[in-house]
């Protein structure tokens, strides 16, 4: 029989941890400048678009949930593209700062008459990916890229993805690749050791590990793929120069071009990208 006092202590410890995580991400987000127009971000966006087209097919009329709003706040604005394709989109993030920035960007798109806005805003919520505030079977698809690796309870988050998917729905789950061709996890480990990695903690996965975690929830494995087959230092250098207004970022397309050519021409390079991705269905 469970000890009520022990359960209460555990619950309080969990709440304390999550509040600390929230403060950390708010602090990080408050220090970040928008980099949606950086050359490497445009490359990232094209990779995401191609991945979603391959994995989800025609988006028109589909209800899609995206875990985290970092891309909408600072990065690829991929939800805007999904809306342009005719999807009904919902996005969420734990961070108050990230959610605020994402909503502001969506409002600015509508005010500017950006065709991606479709004249209406997306549903952008503050919520925890470990406890999704949606009924079972609410979505045709769930997309998460570079999110679940930042929490210890990532398996719980994948279980929630399974729960909110409709039968026959599809999940596209991306995480840092442990065996990235250009050894990005090693670079992250070194930066973190010196306190210079902004997004720590961050877990990297092998393809087998991610597949096992996905299948344990009841999702059916469909495909292993990935995106961003480029040296991680090129991405970091490009963002460093871009966010600081240094003109060196204008040279980034020259260095990115061969990687972008290979990744957009063929599918196999994605298997070696630094964002490993598993596509899975809910039976």
Helices and strands as residue ranges (DSSP letters): H 4-30, H 39-56, E 63-67, H 70-73, H 78-84, E 88-93, H 96-111, G 115-117, E 123-126, E 139-145, G 148-150, H 154-164, E 165-176, H 184-193, H 207-216, E 219-227, H 232-243, G 247-251, H 252-265, G 268-272, E 275-282
